[in-house]
Amino acid sequence: VQFTKTNFEYLVAIGADCLGTQDDEAAAAYNYFFKTAKYNAPAHPYEGFFQFNYSPMGIFRKGNWVATMRSPTTEFFGAEIYDNWNRFGRYQANGSLEIMYGGTLASSGYPTSTTTGGWDWNVIPGATTVHYTSWQEMMPYKSLLGMFDQRALTKNFAGALTFGDCGVFAADFDQKDTWGASAFTATNLVYKKSMYAFDNMIISLGSNIGSSGSYAADMITATNLFQSIVSSGTLTVNGTSQVSPYTATVSTTADNWLVTPLGTGYFVPAGNNSLEIKYGNQTTPAQNGADYAAPTTTVKAAKAYLNHGVKPSSKSYSFVVVPATNSTAMQTLATQMANGGGSIYQIHAQNSSVHALTYKPLNITAYSFF
């Protein structure tokens, strides 16, 4: 939703009308978000972790970036799909962890209103998804028409909690594939997730990941790390800058780390499922689905995901996201996190009942109880 600068000015003015004096909170927010000193109001940085009561979402904001964590429940849907609109969008909140930077959508690696194709709709950052190999199968009812709102089937647990500048997001999810009638061939996708925000990083844990059904045997289940449409920058894998086209299946018997062309770092500790990395041109349909049979838009993109296999059961993952970093800093951090979290964190539990870890620099232990 685009909320214009003019509308924000109206909001400040209406607050003043209601209060009889300037609404300092709205004025401070205006100054912060539009990087101005228009209003004489106490500065408020709006940084740190924010919970949204009665909403399955958490926000972690620092400097020039925002991390958004979301997951559907039985009450809150994660995507709205309508006739000729957002036809491939069912995974938009499947335990997603998206990193956005200041500026346009393009500056965060996302499609713009003029370039709606080229985005791999399977690879929503942070989300756990069953990757479709048929664009028609990925559309509700396998057509360009018909509404679908993505909700959980039975699970009603997703949300966030703030603790000072830190916070936690957690979600328990099972996939709903019907909307009045059967909209998709059921994948019965399930996961449990938690994300812990400390200092300048998010530590992400997953467990009890599984999927099953009569769908095609070439559709893997994956937890996506990132996807960026690339206009500049380089992809770095374990300290080496890669040149497009680049495709690799990386073993996770040892730690791995990456820095995206946008400067977001990912640390993937040993013990995960295999890491798939792709950097090069990809061709996908536009969001309205009209060209699904023969997509017309090709873009250069970088993406990575953890491959849990076809119709897996009881899989898990862990990784760390570090926004606004560089290769030198990630190399240092990877060394500090070696051997199960090293001097940065320690995972105490990662099972069907509880996720728990300690962030050592602040000596904070956080829990997500399922």
C-alpha positions as CSV (number, residue, x, y, z in Angstrom):
1,V,0.0,0.0,0.0
2,Q,1.5,3.3,-1.1
3,F,0.9,6.0,1.6
4,T,2.0,9.3,0.1
5,K,3.9,12.1,1.6
6,T,0.9,14.4,1.2
7,N,-1.3,11.9,3.0
8,F,1.2,11.8,5.9
9,E,1.1,15.6,6.1
10,Y,-2.7,15.3,6.4
11,L,-2.3,12.8,9.2
12,V,-0.1,15.2,11.1
13,A,-2.6,18.1,10.6
14,I,-5.6,16.0,11.6
15,G,-3.8,14.9,14.7
16,A,-3.3,18.6,15.6
17,D,-7.0,19.3,15.0
18,C,-7.9,16.5,17.3
19,L,-5.5,17.4,20.1
20,G,-5.5,21.1,19.9
21,T,-1.7,21.1,19.6
22,Q,0.8,19.4,17.3
23,D,0.7,15.6,17.3
24,D,4.4,15.1,18.1
25,E,4.3,11.4,17.5
26,A,3.0,11.7,14.0
27,A,5.3,14.7,13.3
28,A,8.4,12.7,14.5
29,A,7.4,9.8,12.3
30,Y,7.0,12.1,9.3
31,N,10.5,13.5,10.0
32,Y,12.0,10.1,10.3
33,F,10.4,8.4,7.3
34,F,10.9,11.3,4.9
35,K,14.4,12.2,6.3
36,T,13.4,15.8,6.9
37,A,13.2,18.4,9.8
38,K,9.9,19.9,8.6
39,Y,8.3,19.6,12.0
40,N,9.7,20.8,15.3
41,A,9.2,17.5,17.2
42,P,11.3,15.3,19.5
43,A,13.3,12.9,17.3
44,H,12.2,9.3,17.3
45,P,14.3,6.9,15.3
46,Y,11.7,4.1,14.9
47,E,14.4,1.5,15.0
48,G,14.4,-1.8,16.8
49,F,11.9,-4.7,16.9
50,F,8.1,-4.1,16.6
51,Q,5.3,-6.5,17.4
52,F,1.9,-6.0,15.9
53,N,-0.8,-7.2,18.2
54,Y,-3.5,-9.2,16.5
55,S,-1.4,-9.6,13.5
56,P,0.9,-12.5,12.4
57,M,3.9,-10.2,11.7
58,G,7.1,-8.8,13.2
59,I,9.2,-5.9,12.0
60,F,12.9,-5.3,12.7
61,R,14.2,-1.9,11.5
62,K,17.7,-0.6,11.6
63,G,19.5,2.1,9.6
64,N,18.4,1.9,6.0
65,W,16.8,-1.6,6.1
66,V,13.7,-3.3,7.3
67,A,13.2,-7.0,8.0
68,T,9.6,-8.3,7.8
69,M,8.5,-11.7,9.2
70,R,5.1,-13.1,8.3
71,S,3.1,-16.3,8.3
72,P,-0.6,-17.1,7.7
73,T,-3.0,-18.6,10.4
74,T,-6.5,-19.9,10.2
75,E,-7.7,-16.3,10.8
76,F,-5.2,-14.2,8.8
77,F,-4.3,-15.0,5.2
78,G,-0.9,-14.4,3.7
79,A,-1.9,-13.7,0.1
80,E,-4.9,-12.6,-1.9
81,I,-5.3,-13.9,-5.4
82,Y,-8.0,-12.6,-7.7
83,D,-9.0,-12.9,-11.4
84,N,-6.0,-12.0,-13.5
85,W,-4.1,-10.6,-10.4
86,N,-1.3,-12.1,-8.3
87,R,-2.0,-15.5,-9.8
88,F,1.2,-17.1,-8.4
89,G,1.2,-15.3,-5.0
90,R,0.1,-18.0,-2.6
91,Y,3.6,-18.2,-0.9
92,Q,3.9,-14.5,-0.2
93,A,3.9,-15.0,3.6
94,N,4.9,-18.6,4.1
95,G,7.1,-17.9,7.1
96,S,8.8,-15.2,5.0
97,L,11.7,-13.1,6.1
98,E,12.2,-10.3,3.6
99,I,14.9,-7.6,3.8
100,M,14.0,-4.3,2.2
101,Y,16.3,-1.3,1.7
102,G,15.5,2.4,1.3
103,G,14.4,3.6,-2.1
104,T,12.4,1.9,-4.8
105,L,11.3,-1.8,-5.0
106,A,14.1,-2.3,-7.6
107,S,16.7,-1.1,-5.1
108,S,15.6,-4.1,-2.9
109,G,15.7,-6.5,-5.8
110,Y,12.0,-6.8,-6.3
111,P,9.9,-6.5,-9.5
112,T,8.5,-3.1,-10.3
113,S,5.1,-2.2,-11.7
114,T,6.7,-2.1,-15.2
115,T,8.6,-5.4,-14.8
116,T,6.1,-7.8,-13.3
117,G,7.7,-10.9,-14.9
118,G,11.0,-12.5,-14.3
119,W,10.4,-13.1,-10.5
120,D,10.5,-16.8,-9.4
121,W,7.2,-17.0,-7.5
122,N,8.4,-20.2,-5.7
123,V,11.3,-18.4,-4.0
124,I,9.8,-15.9,-1.6
125,P,12.7,-14.9,0.7
126,G,12.7,-16.8,4.0
127,A,9.6,-18.7,3.1
128,T,9.2,-22.5,3.1
129,T,7.5,-23.6,-0.1
130,V,6.9,-26.5,-2.4
131,H,8.5,-25.4,-5.7
132,Y,6.2,-25.7,-8.6
133,T,7.6,-26.9,-12.0
134,S,4.4,-26.0,-13.8
135,W,3.2,-22.4,-13.8
136,Q,-0.3,-23.5,-14.6
137,E,-0.3,-25.8,-11.6
138,M,0.8,-22.9,-9.4
139,M,-2.3,-20.9,-10.3
140,P,-5.5,-21.5,-8.3
141,Y,-7.8,-23.8,-10.2
142,K,-5.0,-24.0,-12.9
143,S,-6.6,-20.9,-14.6
144,L,-6.4,-17.1,-14.8
145,L,-9.7,-16.8,-12.9
146,G,-10.9,-17.5,-9.4
147,M,-10.2,-16.1,-5.9
148,F,-7.9,-17.7,-3.4
149,D,-6.8,-16.5,0.0
150,Q,-3.9,-18.4,1.5
151,R,-4.6,-19.4,5.1
152,A,-3.5,-22.2,7.4
153,L,-5.7,-25.3,7.6
154,T,-5.9,-25.8,11.3
155,K,-3.0,-23.8,12.9
156,N,-3.6,-20.4,14.6
157,F,-0.2,-19.6,16.0
158,A,1.9,-16.8,14.5
159,G,3.1,-13.6,15.9
160,A,5.9,-11.5,17.4
161,L,7.1,-10.2,20.8
162,T,9.3,-7.2,21.5
163,F,12.0,-7.1,24.2
164,G,13.6,-3.7,24.0
165,D,15.4,-3.4,20.7
166,C,15.3,-7.2,20.3
167,G,12.4,-9.5,19.5
168,V,11.1,-12.9,18.4
169,F,8.7,-14.1,15.7
170,A,7.3,-17.6,15.7
171,A,4.8,-19.5,13.6
172,D,3.2,-23.0,13.3
173,F,1.6,-23.7,9.9
174,D,-0.2,-26.2,7.8
175,Q,-1.2,-25.5,4.2
176,K,-4.8,-25.0,3.1
177,D,-5.3,-25.8,-0.5
178,T,-9.1,-25.2,-0.9
179,W,-11.3,-22.1,-1.2
180,G,-14.8,-23.3,-1.5
181,A,-13.5,-26.0,-3.9
182,S,-10.1,-27.6,-4.4
183,A,-7.9,-24.8,-5.7
184,F,-4.6,-26.8,-5.8
185,T,-3.4,-30.3,-5.8
186,A,-2.8,-30.7,-2.1
187,T,0.8,-30.5,-0.9
188,N,0.0,-30.8,2.8
189,L,3.0,-28.5,3.6
190,V,3.8,-28.0,7.3
191,Y,6.5,-26.2,9.2
192,K,7.4,-24.6,12.6
193,K,9.5,-21.5,12.6
194,S,11.1,-19.0,14.8
195,M,13.2,-15.9,14.1
196,Y,15.2,-14.1,16.7
197,A,16.3,-10.5,16.1
198,F,19.4,-9.2,18.0
199,D,21.7,-6.2,17.3
200,N,22.0,-6.3,13.5
201,M,21.1,-9.9,12.7
202,I,18.2,-12.4,12.6
203,I,18.7,-16.0,13.6
204,S,16.2,-18.2,11.9
205,L,15.2,-21.8,13.0
206,G,12.8,-24.3,11.4
207,S,11.6,-27.7,12.4
208,N,8.9,-30.3,11.5
209,I,9.0,-29.4,7.8
210,G,7.1,-31.8,5.6
211,S,4.9,-32.2,2.6
212,S,3.0,-35.0,0.9
213,G,0.4,-35.8,-1.7
214,S,-0.2,-36.8,-5.3
215,Y,1.6,-33.8,-6.8
216,A,4.6,-34.2,-9.2
217,A,7.7,-36.0,-8.0
218,D,10.0,-33.2,-9.3
219,M,8.5,-30.6,-6.9
220,I,11.0,-30.1,-4.1
221,T,10.2,-28.6,-0.7
222,A,12.6,-25.8,0.2
223,T,13.3,-23.0,2.6
224,N,14.3,-20.0,0.6
225,L,17.1,-17.7,1.7
226,F,16.8,-14.9,-0.8
227,Q,15.9,-13.8,-4.3
228,S,17.1,-10.6,-5.9
229,I,16.6,-9.2,-9.4
230,V,20.1,-8.0,-10.1
231,S,20.9,-4.6,-11.6
232,S,24.3,-4.1,-9.9
233,G,26.6,-5.7,-7.3
234,T,28.1,-9.2,-7.1
235,L,27.1,-12.5,-5.5
236,T,29.8,-13.7,-3.0
237,V,29.9,-17.3,-1.9
238,N,32.4,-18.2,0.8
239,G,34.5,-15.2,0.0
240,T,34.6,-15.8,-3.8
241,S,32.8,-13.3,-6.1
242,Q,30.8,-15.3,-8.7
243,V,30.2,-14.4,-12.3
244,S,26.8,-15.0,-14.0
245,P,25.8,-17.6,-15.0
246,Y,26.6,-19.5,-11.9
247,T,24.8,-22.6,-10.5
248,A,25.9,-24.7,-7.6
249,T,24.7,-27.3,-5.1
250,V,26.8,-26.7,-2.0
251,S,27.4,-29.3,0.6
252,T,26.5,-28.2,4.2
253,T,28.9,-30.6,5.9
254,A,30.8,-27.4,6.7
255,D,29.6,-23.8,7.3
256,N,28.8,-21.6,4.4
257,W,28.3,-17.9,4.0
258,L,27.0,-15.6,1.2
259,V,26.5,-11.9,0.5
260,T,23.9,-11.0,-2.0
261,P,24.3,-8.3,-4.7
262,L,22.3,-6.0,-2.4
263,G,24.7,-6.5,0.5
264,T,22.6,-8.9,2.6
265,G,24.7,-11.6,4.3
266,Y,23.6,-15.2,5.0
267,F,25.4,-17.6,7.3
268,V,24.4,-21.3,6.8
269,P,25.9,-23.5,9.5
270,A,26.9,-27.1,9.0
271,G,24.1,-29.7,9.3
272,N,21.5,-28.1,7.0
273,N,20.1,-29.7,3.9
274,S,22.0,-28.9,0.7
275,L,22.3,-25.3,-0.4
276,E,21.2,-24.5,-3.9
277,I,22.5,-21.3,-5.4
278,K,21.6,-19.8,-8.8
279,Y,22.8,-16.6,-10.4
280,G,21.8,-15.8,-14.0
281,N,18.9,-15.2,-16.3
282,Q,15.5,-16.6,-15.5
283,T,12.3,-16.3,-17.4
284,T,8.9,-16.4,-15.6
285,P,5.4,-15.2,-16.3
286,A,3.8,-11.8,-15.3
287,Q,1.8,-11.7,-12.1
288,N,-1.5,-11.7,-14.0
289,G,-0.6,-15.1,-15.4
290,A,-1.5,-14.2,-19.0
291,D,1.8,-15.5,-20.4
292,Y,2.1,-18.6,-18.2
293,A,2.3,-21.0,-21.2
294,A,5.2,-19.0,-22.7
295,P,6.7,-16.4,-20.4
296,T,8.0,-13.3,-22.1
297,T,10.1,-11.6,-19.4
298,T,13.7,-12.5,-18.7
299,V,15.8,-10.9,-15.9
300,K,19.1,-11.6,-14.2
301,A,18.5,-12.8,-10.7
302,A,20.4,-14.3,-7.7
303,K,18.7,-16.8,-5.4
304,A,19.5,-19.5,-2.9
305,Y,17.5,-22.0,-1.0
306,L,17.9,-25.1,1.3
307,N,16.6,-28.2,-0.5
308,H,14.7,-30.5,1.8
309,G,13.9,-33.0,-1.0
310,V,10.7,-34.2,-2.5
311,K,7.8,-34.9,-0.1
312,P,10.1,-34.7,2.9
313,S,9.3,-35.4,6.6
314,S,10.5,-33.8,9.8
315,K,13.2,-31.7,8.2
316,S,14.8,-28.7,9.9
317,Y,17.1,-25.7,9.2
318,S,19.0,-22.9,10.7
319,F,20.6,-19.8,9.2
320,V,21.5,-16.2,10.1
321,V,20.6,-13.1,8.1
322,V,22.8,-10.0,8.4
323,P,21.4,-7.0,6.4
324,A,23.6,-4.2,5.1
325,T,27.0,-6.0,5.3
326,N,29.9,-6.8,3.1
327,S,32.2,-9.7,2.4
328,T,34.9,-8.6,4.9
329,A,32.4,-8.3,7.8
330,M,30.7,-11.6,6.9
331,Q,34.0,-13.4,6.8
332,T,34.7,-12.2,10.3
333,L,31.3,-13.0,11.6
334,A,31.3,-16.5,10.0
335,T,34.5,-17.2,11.9
336,Q,32.9,-16.0,15.1
337,M,29.8,-18.3,14.5
338,A,31.8,-21.4,13.6
339,N,31.1,-24.7,15.4
340,G,27.5,-24.3,16.2
341,G,27.2,-20.6,16.8
342,G,30.6,-20.0,18.3
343,S,30.7,-16.8,20.4
344,I,27.5,-15.4,18.9
345,Y,24.7,-17.9,19.7
346,Q,23.9,-21.3,21.1
347,I,20.8,-23.4,20.1
348,H,19.3,-25.2,23.1
349,A,16.3,-26.8,21.5
350,Q,14.9,-27.1,18.0
351,N,12.0,-29.6,18.0
352,S,8.2,-30.0,17.8
353,S,7.7,-28.5,21.2
354,V,10.1,-25.6,21.5
355,H,12.8,-23.6,19.8
356,A,15.3,-21.9,22.2
357,L,18.6,-20.2,21.9
358,T,20.9,-17.8,23.7
359,Y,22.4,-14.8,22.0
360,K,25.7,-14.5,23.8
361,P,26.8,-10.9,23.2
362,L,23.7,-9.7,25.1
363,N,23.3,-12.8,27.3
364,I,19.6,-13.1,26.3
365,T,17.8,-16.5,26.0
366,A,14.7,-16.6,23.9
367,Y,12.1,-19.3,23.5
368,S,9.2,-20.2,21.1
369,F,6.8,-22.7,22.6
370,F,4.7,-24.7,20.1
